[in-house]
Amino acid sequence: AWSPTGATKYQLLLERGSPGAWKYSWTWTPATASFAISPQYHGVNYRFRVRGQNAAGWGTWSEWAQFYVP
């Protein structure tokens, strides 16, 4: 989940792998400020970032956030 800032639509970019070897996984356009990633593969590092859209267009991408599924 992320903090909405007046956006009406979002994009979420997900990559998996490790630092220096990230691989594109998916891009979603959820309608709300949260998203559940499924399936999650065990022993895999993930990173994601989001951006919002409003009447002025798409905003900039957030910084990357990472998580690991043991």
N, CA, C and O atoms as a MOPAC input file, in Angstrom:
PM7 MOZYME 1SCF
protein

 N      0.85000 1    -1.18800 1     0.00000 1
 C      0.00000 1     0.00000 1     0.00000 1
 C      0.88500 1     1.23700 1     0.00000 1
 O      2.02600 1     1.19000 1     0.46000 1
 N      0.36500 1     2.33100 1    -0.51000 1
 C      1.09900 1     3.58300 1    -0.55700 1
 C      0.14300 1     4.72000 1    -0.23300 1
 O     -1.07400 1     4.53300 1    -0.22600 1
 N      0.68200 1     5.87600 1     0.03000 1
 C     -0.13900 1     7.02700 1     0.40500 1
 C     -0.63600 1     7.74700 1    -0.83800 1
 O      0.17500 1     8.23400 1    -1.62500 1
 N     -1.94200 1     7.82700 1    -1.03500 1
 C     -2.47500 1     8.53900 1    -2.19900 1
 C     -2.24000 1    10.04200 1    -2.06400 1
 O     -2.28500 1    10.58600 1    -0.96100 1
 N     -1.99700 1    10.69300 1    -3.16400 1
 C     -1.72000 1    12.13700 1    -3.16100 1
 C     -2.58300 1    12.85300 1    -4.19000 1
 O     -2.08100 1    13.69100 1    -4.93900 1
 N     -3.85500 1    12.54100 1    -4.23500 1
 C     -4.75200 1    13.18800 1    -5.18000 1
 C     -4.82000 1    12.50500 1    -6.53000 1
 O     -5.40600 1    13.04700 1    -7.46700 1
 N     -4.24100 1    11.34600 1    -6.64400 1
 C     -4.26900 1    10.62300 1    -7.90900 1
 C     -5.60700 1     9.90600 1    -8.08000 1
 O     -6.26400 1     9.54700 1    -7.10300 1
 N     -5.98900 1     9.70700 1    -9.31900 1
 C     -7.21400 1     8.97400 1    -9.62800 1
 C     -6.92400 1     7.59500 1   -10.20600 1
 O     -7.82800 1     6.77600 1   -10.36800 1
 N     -5.65200 1     7.34800 1   -10.51600 1
 C     -5.22900 1     6.08200 1   -11.09300 1
 C     -3.76000 1     5.88800 1   -10.73700 1
 O     -3.04300 1     6.86500 1   -10.52200 1
 N     -3.30600 1     4.64200 1   -10.67300 1
 C     -1.93000 1     4.34800 1   -10.28200 1
 C     -1.30700 1     3.34700 1   -11.23700 1
 O     -2.00800 1     2.59000 1   -11.90800 1
 N      0.01200 1     3.35100 1   -11.29000 1
 C      0.76700 1     2.30400 1   -11.97000 1
 C      1.75400 1     1.74100 1   -10.97600 1
 O      2.38400 1     2.48600 1   -10.22400 1
 N      1.88900 1     0.44000 1   -10.97000 1
 C      2.81600 1    -0.26600 1   -10.09000 1
 C      3.74500 1    -1.08100 1   -10.97800 1
 O      3.28400 1    -1.86800 1   -11.80500 1
 N      5.05000 1    -0.89700 1   -10.81100 1
 C      6.05600 1    -1.63200 1   -11.56900 1
 C      6.77300 1    -2.57700 1   -10.62900 1
 O      7.29200 1    -2.14000 1    -9.60100 1
 N      6.81600 1    -3.86100 1   -10.95200 1
 C      7.42800 1    -4.87300 1   -10.10700 1
 C      8.57400 1    -5.53400 1   -10.85500 1
 O      8.45100 1    -5.88400 1   -12.02900 1
 N      9.68600 1    -5.69700 1   -10.16100 1
 C     10.82300 1    -6.44600 1   -10.68100 1
 C     11.22600 1    -7.47400 1    -9.64600 1
 O     10.93200 1    -7.32500 1    -8.46000 1
 N     11.90200 1    -8.52000 1   -10.09800 1
 C     12.39300 1    -9.53300 1    -9.16000 1
 C     13.83300 1    -9.86400 1    -9.50300 1
 O     14.27300 1    -9.66000 1   -10.63400 1
 N     14.56200 1   -10.37300 1    -8.52800 1
 C     15.95800 1   -10.72200 1    -8.74600 1
 C     16.81500 1   -10.28300 1    -7.59300 1
 O     16.53500 1   -10.60400 1    -6.43800 1
 N     17.87900 1    -9.53700 1    -7.90900 1
 C     18.79900 1    -9.05600 1    -6.89100 1
 C     19.47900 1    -7.79300 1    -7.40400 1
 O     19.47700 1    -7.54400 1    -8.60900 1
 N     20.05700 1    -6.99600 1    -6.51900 1
 C     20.73400 1    -5.78000 1    -6.96100 1
 C     21.74300 1    -6.07800 1    -8.07400 1
 O     22.56800 1    -6.98300 1    -7.95400 1
 N     21.66300 1    -5.31500 1    -9.13400 1
 C     22.52800 1    -5.51300 1   -10.28700 1
 C     21.99600 1    -6.52900 1   -11.28300 1
 O     22.53400 1    -6.66100 1   -12.38300 1
 N     20.94200 1    -7.24900 1   -10.90800 1
 C     20.38800 1    -8.27700 1   -11.79100 1
 C     18.86000 1    -8.30600 1   -11.73800 1
 O     18.25600 1    -9.37400 1   -11.83300 1
 N     18.23900 1    -7.14000 1   -11.58800 1
 C     16.77900 1    -7.08000 1   -11.53500 1
 C     16.20200 1    -7.39500 1   -12.90900 1
 O     16.76600 1    -7.01100 1   -13.93400 1
 N     15.07500 1    -8.09500 1   -12.91900 1
 C     14.38400 1    -8.42000 1   -14.16400 1
 C     12.94800 1    -7.93200 1   -14.07400 1
 O     12.27500 1    -8.12300 1   -13.06100 1
 N     12.49200 1    -7.30400 1   -15.13900 1
 C     11.11200 1    -6.83800 1   -15.19400 1
 C     10.17100 1    -8.00600 1   -14.95500 1
 O     10.37500 1    -9.09600 1   -15.48900 1
 N      9.14500 1    -7.77700 1   -14.15400 1
 C      8.16700 1    -8.81000 1   -13.88200 1
 C      6.78500 1    -8.40900 1   -14.40200 1
 O      6.24500 1    -9.07200 1   -15.28700 1
 N      6.20300 1    -7.32100 1   -13.85900 1
 C      4.86200 1    -6.90300 1   -14.26700 1
 C      4.67400 1    -5.40400 1   -14.07900 1
 O      5.37000 1    -4.77300 1   -13.28200 1
 N      3.73900 1    -4.85100 1   -14.81200 1
 C      3.22600 1    -3.50900 1   -14.55400 1
 C      1.71300 1    -3.63000 1   -14.44600 1
 O      1.06300 1    -4.18500 1   -15.33200 1
 N      1.15300 1    -3.10700 1   -13.35900 1
 C     -0.29500 1    -3.11600 1   -13.14900 1
 C     -0.80800 1    -1.68800 1   -13.06900 1
 O     -0.04800 1    -0.75500 1   -12.81300 1
 N     -2.09300 1    -1.53100 1   -13.28800 1
 C     -2.74700 1    -0.23700 1   -13.11300 1
 C     -3.92900 1    -0.43300 1   -12.16200 1
 O     -5.07300 1    -0.54300 1   -12.60400 1
 N     -3.65100 1    -0.47600 1   -10.84600 1
 C     -4.74300 1    -0.64400 1    -9.87300 1
 C     -5.53700 1     0.64800 1    -9.71300 1
 O     -5.01800 1     1.74100 1    -9.94100 1
 N     -6.78300 1     0.51100 1    -9.32200 1
 C     -7.65300 1     1.67100 1    -9.13600 1
 C     -7.57200 1     2.23600 1    -7.73100 1
 O     -8.09800 1     3.31900 1    -7.47300 1
 N     -6.92400 1     1.52700 1    -6.81600 1
 C     -6.81900 1     1.98200 1    -5.43500 1
 C     -5.35200 1     2.05000 1    -5.02300 1
 O     -4.47600 1     1.58500 1    -5.75200 1
 N     -5.08700 1     2.62800 1    -3.85500 1
 C     -3.70900 1     2.81900 1    -3.38600 1
 C     -3.18200 1     1.61900 1    -2.60500 1
 O     -2.50000 1     1.78000 1    -1.59400 1
 N     -3.50000 1     0.42600 1    -3.07600 1
 C     -2.92900 1    -0.78700 1    -2.50400 1
 C     -3.01400 1    -1.88900 1    -3.55000 1
 O     -3.81200 1    -1.81900 1    -4.48400 1
 N     -2.18100 1    -2.90000 1    -3.37800 1
 C     -2.17400 1    -3.99100 1    -4.34300 1
 C     -1.53800 1    -5.20500 1    -3.69000 1
 O     -0.52300 1    -5.07700 1    -3.00600 1
 N     -2.11400 1    -6.36900 1    -3.88900 1
 C     -1.55500 1    -7.62500 1    -3.37100 1
 C     -0.89200 1    -8.36500 1    -4.52400 1
 O     -1.51300 1    -8.59700 1    -5.56100 1
 N      0.35200 1    -8.72700 1    -4.34000 1
 C      1.09900 1    -9.42900 1    -5.37700 1
 C      0.97000 1   -10.92100 1    -5.14000 1
 O      1.28300 1   -11.42800 1    -4.06300 1
 N      0.50300 1   -11.61300 1    -6.16800 1
 C      0.30600 1   -13.05100 1    -6.05100 1
 C      0.46800 1   -13.67700 1    -7.43100 1
 O     -0.05200 1   -13.11800 1    -8.39700 1
 N      1.14700 1   -14.78500 1    -7.57400 1
 C      1.80600 1   -15.52800 1    -6.51000 1
 C      3.13800 1   -14.89700 1    -6.14600 1
 O      3.73600 1   -14.17200 1    -6.94100 1
 N      3.58600 1   -15.17600 1    -4.95800 1
 C      4.91600 1   -14.76200 1    -4.51800 1
 C      5.77600 1   -16.01700 1    -4.47000 1
 O      5.37400 1   -17.03300 1    -3.90300 1
 N      6.94300 1   -15.94100 1    -5.05900 1
 C      7.82500 1   -17.09900 1    -5.10000 1
 C      8.78700 1   -17.06300 1    -3.92300 1
 O      9.36900 1   -16.01900 1    -3.62900 1
 N      8.95700 1   -18.18100 1    -3.25700 1
 C      9.82600 1   -18.27200 1    -2.08700 1
 C     11.28600 1   -18.14600 1    -2.49200 1
 O     11.70400 1   -18.64700 1    -3.53600 1
 N     12.05600 1   -17.46500 1    -1.64200 1
 C     13.47500 1   -17.28100 1    -1.89300 1
 C     13.78300 1   -16.23200 1    -2.93900 1
 O     14.85500 1   -16.25200 1    -3.54300 1
 N     12.85300 1   -15.31200 1    -3.16000 1
 C     13.00900 1   -14.31400 1    -4.22000 1
 C     12.95500 1   -12.90500 1    -3.63600 1
 O     12.13000 1   -12.61100 1    -2.77000 1
 N     13.84200 1   -12.04200 1    -4.11900 1
 C     13.80900 1   -10.61400 1    -3.80800 1
 C     12.91800 1    -9.91600 1    -4.82600 1
 O     12.94600 1   -10.23500 1    -6.01400 1
 N     12.13400 1    -8.96900 1    -4.35100 1
 C     11.28900 1    -8.15900 1    -5.22000 1
 C     11.56200 1    -6.68500 1    -4.93800 1
 O     11.97400 1    -6.31600 1    -3.83900 1
 N     11.32900 1    -5.86700 1    -5.93000 1
 C     11.31300 1    -4.42800 1    -5.70600 1
 C     10.17600 1    -3.84700 1    -6.53500 1
 O      9.79800 1    -4.38900 1    -7.57300 1
 N      9.64000 1    -2.72700 1    -6.05100 1
 C      8.52400 1    -2.10700 1    -6.76400 1
 C      8.58300 1    -0.59700 1    -6.58600 1
 O      9.23200 1    -0.07900 1    -5.67800 1
 N      7.88800 1     0.08400 1    -7.47700 1
 C      7.68500 1     1.52300 1    -7.36900 1
 C      6.33700 1     1.85200 1    -7.97900 1
 O      5.80500 1     1.08600 1    -8.78400 1
 N      5.79100 1     2.98400 1    -7.59700 1
 C      4.47200 1     3.38900 1    -8.07600 1
 C      4.51000 1     4.83700 1    -8.55100 1
 O      5.41100 1     5.60400 1    -8.21200 1
 N      3.51000 1     5.18000 1    -9.34000 1
 C      3.28100 1     6.56800 1    -9.72900 1
 C      1.78400 1     6.76400 1    -9.88800 1
 O      1.04500 1     5.80700 1   -10.11500 1
 N      1.34500 1     7.99600 1    -9.76900 1
 C     -0.07500 1     8.29700 1    -9.85100 1
 C     -0.39800 1     9.15600 1   -11.06100 1
 O      0.47200 1     9.80500 1   -11.64100 1
 N     -1.65400 1     9.14200 1   -11.42000 1
 C     -2.14100 1     9.96000 1   -12.52100 1
 C     -3.34000 1    10.76200 1   -12.04300 1
 O     -4.16600 1    10.26400 1   -11.27800 1
 N     -3.43200 1    12.01800 1   -12.50300 1
 C     -4.61400 1    12.83900 1   -12.28300 1
 C     -4.87300 1    13.61500 1   -13.56800 1
 O     -4.34900 1    13.25300 1   -14.62200 1
 N     -5.66000 1    14.65900 1   -13.49700 1
 C     -6.01200 1    15.41900 1   -14.70300 1
 C     -4.79200 1    16.02000 1   -15.40100 1
 O     -4.84500 1    16.29400 1   -16.60000 1
 N     -3.70500 1    16.22700 1   -14.67500 1
 C     -2.48700 1    16.80100 1   -15.25600 1
 C     -1.59300 1    15.75000 1   -15.92100 1
 O     -0.62200 1    16.10800 1   -16.58700 1
 N     -1.89900 1    14.47200 1   -15.75400 1
 C     -1.10100 1    13.39900 1   -16.35800 1
 C     -0.41700 1    12.54400 1   -15.30400 1
 O     -0.74800 1    12.60500 1   -14.12000 1
 N      0.54200 1    11.74800 1   -15.75700 1
 C      1.26700 1    10.84900 1   -14.85500 1
 C      2.31300 1    11.61400 1   -14.07200 1
 O      2.98000 1    12.49600 1   -14.61200 1
 N      2.45600 1    11.27900 1   -12.79900 1
 C      3.50300 1    11.84300 1   -11.96100 1
 C      4.79400 1    11.05500 1   -12.14800 1
 O      4.85900 1    10.12800 1   -12.95500 1
 N      5.80300 1    11.43100 1   -11.40200 1
 C      7.07700 1    10.71700 1   -11.46500 1
 C      6.99300 1     9.42800 1   -10.65600 1
 O      6.14900 1     9.29200 1    -9.77000 1
 N      7.86400 1     8.49700 1   -10.96400 1
 C      7.91200 1     7.24400 1   -10.23200 1
 C      8.45100 1     7.47700 1    -8.83400 1
 O      9.31200 1     8.33400 1    -8.63300 1
 N      7.95500 1     6.72700 1    -7.87000 1
 C      8.48000 1     6.76300 1    -6.50600 1
 C      9.87400 1     6.12400 1    -6.49200 1
 O     10.33000 1     5.56300 1    -7.48800 1
 N     10.52800 1     6.22600 1    -5.34600 1
 C     11.77600 1     5.48800 1    -5.15800 1
 C     11.43400 1     3.99700 1    -5.09100 1
 O     10.29300 1     3.63000 1    -4.80900 1
 N     12.40700 1     3.15500 1    -5.34600 1
 C     12.20000 1     1.71800 1    -5.25500 1
 C     12.03500 1     1.29700 1    -3.79400 1
 O     12.71500 1     1.82800 1    -2.91600 1
 N     11.15400 1     0.36600 1    -3.53500 1
 C     11.02000 1    -0.29400 1    -2.23700 1
 C     11.25000 1    -1.78700 1    -2.49600 1
 O     10.88100 1    -2.29800 1    -3.55400 1
 N     11.85700 1    -2.48000 1    -1.53700 1
 C     12.19400 1    -3.89000 1    -1.73900 1
 C     11.58600 1    -4.75900 1    -0.63800 1
 O     11.34600 1    -4.31000 1     0.48300 1
 N     11.34800 1    -6.00800 1    -0.99900 1
 C     10.96500 1    -7.00200 1    -0.00400 1
 C     11.45000 1    -8.37600 1    -0.45200 1
 O     11.71800 1    -8.60400 1    -1.63200 1
 N     11.55800 1    -9.27700 1     0.50500 1
 C     12.03900 1   -10.63800 1     0.26400 1
 C     11.00100 1   -11.61600 1     0.77200 1
 O     10.44700 1   -11.43800 1     1.85700 1
 N     10.73700 1   -12.65600 1    -0.01800 1
 C      9.81900 1   -13.71200 1     0.41400 1
 C     10.66900 1   -14.91200 1     0.80400 1
 O     11.27600 1   -15.54400 1    -0.06100 1
 N     10.72300 1   -15.24000 1     2.10200 1
 C     11.58400 1   -16.35900 1     2.54800 1
 C     11.09400 1   -17.71900 1     2.05000 1
 O     11.71100 1   -18.74300 1     2.34200 1

